[in-house]
């Protein structure tokens, strides 16, 4: 109990800039390492040929669906736990942690078995062309083996983060990520396993991360995950899903739009699929850093909202907006200038891939700084339980805007339509998110004024 009290004091009394940075740095490191080893798969597989590179892009949609389930249960459980700890109710928080974890692991087993049974139609549905299909089958087969551990690792990661223990999360994810980068060239080239070797390296590394994250649960004042606390009650599931569903909308739409993107780019050849896959991984790295920074904000927001310290929530929000906007602007300028060199790191011998990827990357860089407002605002409304606003923002970028654009623009603009769809969708999402975020901040300020009046 003493350790929980100390954590409460830390989360509600530490100066906001120090607290956010201390929590964000481990999250940024773990998210960037995760993105780097995803890029490592793309990099090493791309050395085989362009079709193999496209296979990794095909599997990206499957992984987005896995993340959708993992993030839904992880974000819902973690945020619910943070609010309960802010309300000083650790017993119920322990039940939420166990219920979220064991439910997700079970879903992962079902997902893995079903995927193995329907492997061939699954890969075709994901957008594999006849030339990409053999590579995609090898890659997806081994990824499916690790899905129960990959999926439930997202839950463990979020449960630790929302308790203010991002350093434990960083170690578990970081160790697995570094191991993945080491194993990739060994399995792909030394053992001559090709794309299957890259996927096997990922599954093994994710299993190691899972084990480390599970061991970290219960250490350093964190809630211990025990099957005795597994309470599959409707009340718990309703609250987990209420908070977590915006993550499901966001991630599942990423899977759906990834499939449609692959199918839309397919008529322009394997080079188009490979180029858009490379760009997706590159921006996933930049998004990972932004998400990691935002993840330093989420436990601060959840804890202090639960403790009714609304002024600290608002202060943390504006701090994160300022820092992330500056960072993304610097990244965007560098990305715009060096986009040919960045794309050529993956396929230096394929001029068509470089040409398509360079244009797509430059279009995206123009609007990328706007993501600071979109992402941090989405994290705020989700963390404080504004499900309607969070769901709208989660649906907007990939669903309300990107899906119609990717289905319509290529018919008029050809390949340029494929490249422009995401940047235009991001601009439209920012226009939607701006007034919504301002309104929520005003509401929090009003709650703070009312709180002071009662005191």
Long-range contacts (C-beta under 8 A, 24 or more apart in sequence): 1-90, 3-220, 3-221, 4-85, 4-88, 4-90, 4-221, 6-221, 7-85, 7-163, 7-164, 7-221, 8-85, 8-86, 8-88, 8-303, 8-307, 10-164, 11-86, 11-164, 11-299, 11-300, 11-303, 11-304, 12-86, 12-303, 12-304, 12-307, 12-309, 12-312, 16-300, 16-312, 16-315, 16-316, 16-319, 17-319, 19-300, 19-316, 20-296, 20-297, 20-300, 20-316, 20-319, 20-320, 21-296, 22-296, 23-161, 23-164, 23-166, 23-295, 23-296, 23-297, 23-299, 23-300, 24-166, 24-292, 24-293, 24-294, 24-295, 24-296, 24-297, 25-166, 25-296, 26-166, 26-167, 26-169, 26-170, 27-161, 27-166, 27-169, 27-170, 27-291, 27-292, 27-293, 27-295, 27-296, 28-288, 28-289, 28-292, 28-293, 28-296, 29-170, 29-174, 29-292, 30-157, 30-166, 30-169, 30-170, 30-172, 30-173, 30-174, 30-177, 30-292, 31-173, 31-288, 31-289, 31-291, 31-292, 31-295, 32-285, 32-288, 32-289, 32-292, 33-173, 33-174, 33-177, 33-178, 34-173, 34-177, 34-288, 35-281, 35-284, 35-285, 35-287, 35-288, 35-289, 36-177, 36-181, 36-285, 37-176, 37-177, 37-178, 37-180, 37-181, 37-184, 37-202, 37-205, 38-281, 38-284, 39-281, 39-282, 39-284, 39-285, 40-180, 40-181, 40-184, 41-180, 41-184, 41-198, 41-199, 41-201, 41-202, 42-277, 42-278, 42-281, 42-346, 43-345, 43-346, 44-184, 44-185, 44-188, 44-189, 44-198, 45-135, 45-139, 45-188, 45-194, 45-195, 45-198, 46-274, 46-278, 46-346, 46-347, 47-188, 48-135, 48-188, 48-194, 48-195, 50-270, 50-271, 50-274, 50-347, 50-350, 50-353, 51-129, 51-131, 51-132, 51-135, 51-270, 51-274, 52-135, 52-194, 52-195, 53-274, 53-277, 53-278, 53-346, 53-347, 53-353, 54-128, 54-129, 54-132, 54-135, 54-136, 54-262, 54-270, 54-273, 54-274, 54-277, 55-128, 55-132, 55-135, 55-136, 55-138, 55-139, 55-195, 56-139, 56-195, 56-198, 56-277, 56-281, 57-258, 57-262, 57-273, 57-274, 57-276, 57-277, 57-278, 57-280, 58-123, 58-126, 58-127, 58-128, 58-132, 58-136, 58-139, 58-140, 58-262, 58-273, 59-126, 59-136, 59-139, 59-140, 59-143, 59-199, 60-258, 60-277, 60-280, 60-281, 61-126, 61-127, 61-254, 61-255, 61-256, 61-258, 61-259, 61-262, 62-115, 62-122, 62-126, 62-140, 62-143, 62-255, 63-143, 63-150, 64-251, 64-252, 64-254, 64-255, 64-258, 65-251, 65-252, 65-255, 66-108, 66-111, 66-147, 66-150, 66-151, 67-154, 67-251, 67-254, 68-247, 68-248, 68-250, 68-251, 68-252, 68-254, 68-255, 69-104, 69-107, 69-108, 69-111, 69-151, 69-248, 70-104, 70-150, 70-151, 70-152, 70-153, 70-154, 70-155, 71-154, 71-158, 71-244, 71-247, 71-248, 71-250, 71-251, 72-241, 72-244, 72-245, 72-247, 72-248, 72-251, 73-100, 73-103, 73-104, 73-107, 73-154, 73-155, 73-240, 73-244, 74-100, 74-104, 74-154, 74-155, 74-156, 74-157, 74-158, 74-159, 74-244, 74-247, 75-158, 75-243, 75-244, 75-246, 75-247, 75-382, 76-100, 76-239, 76-240, 76-241, 76-242, 76-243, 76-244, 76-245, 76-247, 77-101, 77-155, 77-158, 77-159, 77-240, 77-244, 78-155, 78-158, 78-159, 78-161, 78-162, 78-163, 78-298, 78-299, 78-302, 79-162, 79-243, 79-244, 79-298, 79-302, 79-382, 79-383, 80-239, 80-240, 80-243, 81-159, 81-162, 81-163, 81-223, 82-162, 82-163, 82-298, 82-299, 82-302, 82-303, 82-306, 82-383, 83-302, 83-303, 83-305, 83-306, 83-385, 84-306, 85-163, 85-303, 85-306, 86-302, 86-303, 86-304, 86-305, 86-306, 86-307, 87-306, 87-307, 90-223, 93-223, 94-223, 94-224, 94-226, 94-229, 95-229, 95-230, 95-231, 95-236, 96-236, 96-239, 96-240, 97-159, 97-217, 97-223, 97-225, 97-229, 98-225, 98-226, 98-227, 98-228, 98-229, 98-230, 98-231, 99-229, 99-230, 99-231, 99-232, 99-233, 99-236, 99-237, 99-240, 100-155, 100-159, 100-240, 101-152, 101-155, 101-156, 101-159, 101-225, 102-227, 102-230, 103-232, 103-237, 104-151, 104-152, 104-154, 104-155, 105-148, 105-151, 105-152, 107-151, 108-147, 108-148, 108-149, 108-150, 108-151, 108-152, 109-148, 111-147, 111-148, 111-151, 112-144, 112-145, 112-147, 112-148, 115-140, 115-144, 115-147, 116-141, 116-144, 119-144, 125-259, 126-258, 126-259, 126-262, 127-258, 127-259, 127-260, 127-261, 127-262, 127-263, 127-266, 127-273, 128-262, 129-266, 129-270, 129-273, 131-270, 132-270, 132-273, 135-194, 135-195, 136-195, 138-193, 138-194, 138-195, 138-196, 138-199, 139-195, 139-196, 139-198, 139-199, 140-199, 141-196, 141-199, 142-196, 142-199, 142-200, 142-202, 142-203, 143-199, 143-202, 143-203, 145-200, 145-203, 146-202, 146-203, 146-204, 146-206, 146-207, 149-203, 149-206, 149-207, 149-209, 149-210, 150-203, 150-206, 150-210, 152-210, 153-206, 153-209, 153-210, 153-213, 156-210, 156-213, 156-214, 156-216, 156-217, 156-225, 157-213, 159-217, 159-222, 159-223, 159-225, 160-213, 160-216, 160-217, 160-222, 161-295, 161-298, 161-299, 162-298, 162-299, 162-302, 163-221, 163-222, 163-223, 163-299, 164-299, 164-303, 165-216, 165-220, 165-221, 165-222, 166-295, 166-296, 166-299, 168-213, 168-216, 168-219, 168-220, 168-222, 169-213, 169-216, 171-212, 171-216, 172-209, 172-210, 172-212, 172-213, 172-216, 173-209, 173-213, 175-208, 175-209, 175-212, 176-205, 176-206, 176-208, 176-209, 176-210, 176-212, 177-205, 177-209, 179-204, 179-205, 179-208, 180-204, 180-205, 180-206, 242-385, 242-387, 243-382, 243-385, 243-387, 245-387, 245-391, 246-378, 246-381, 246-382, 246-387, 246-390, 246-391, 246-393, 246-394, 247-382, 247-394, 249-391, 249-394, 249-395, 249-399, 250-378, 250-394, 250-395, 250-397, 250-398, 253-394, 253-395, 253-397, 253-398, 253-399, 253-402, 253-403, 254-398, 256-398, 256-403, 257-398, 257-399, 257-402, 257-403, 257-406, 260-403, 260-406, 260-407, 261-406, 261-418, 261-421, 264-406, 264-407, 264-410, 264-418, 265-415, 265-418, 268-356, 268-414, 268-415, 268-418, 269-352, 271-350, 271-352, 271-353, 271-356, 272-356, 272-415, 272-418, 274-347, 274-350, 274-353, 275-343, 275-347, 275-352, 275-353, 275-354, 275-356, 275-357, 275-360, 276-356, 276-357, 276-360, 276-418, 276-419, 278-343, 278-346, 278-347, 278-353, 278-357, 279-343, 279-357, 279-360, 279-361, 279-364, 282-335, 282-342, 282-343, 282-361, 283-361, 283-364, 283-368, 286-328, 286-331, 286-335, 286-368, 287-371, 287-375, 289-327, 289-331, 290-324, 290-327, 290-328, 290-371, 290-372, 290-375, 291-375, 293-320, 293-323, 293-324, 293-327, 294-320, 294-324, 294-375, 294-376, 294-379, 295-379, 296-320, 297-376, 297-379, 297-380, 297-383, 298-379, 298-383, 301-379, 301-380, 301-383, 301-384, 302-383, 302-384, 305-383, 305-384, 305-385, 308-447, 308-451, 310-444, 310-445, 310-447, 310-448, 310-451, 311-445, 311-448, 313-380, 313-384, 313-444, 314-441, 314-444, 314-445, 314-448, 317-376, 317-380, 317-441, 320-376, 321-372, 321-373, 321-376, 324-372, 324-375, 324-376, 325-369, 325-372, 325-373, 327-372, 328-368, 328-369, 328-371, 328-372, 329-369, 331-368, 332-365, 332-366, 332-368, 332-369, 333-365, 335-361, 335-362, 335-364, 335-365, 335-368, 336-361, 336-362, 336-365, 336-366, 339-365, 356-415, 356-419, 359-416, 359-419, 360-418, 360-419, 363-419, 363-420, 363-422, 363-423, 364-422, 364-423, 364-426, 366-423, 367-423, 367-426, 367-427, 367-430, 368-426, 370-426, 370-427, 370-429, 370-430, 371-426, 373-430, 373-433, 373-434, 373-437, 374-426, 374-429, 374-430, 374-433, 377-433, 377-436, 377-437, 377-440, 378-433, 380-437, 380-440, 381-436, 381-437, 381-440, 384-440, 384-444, 386-440, 389-436, 389-440, 392-432, 392-436, 393-429, 393-432, 393-433, 393-436, 396-428, 396-429, 396-432, 396-433, 397-425, 397-426, 397-429, 398-425, 400-428, 400-432, 401-425, 401-428, 401-429
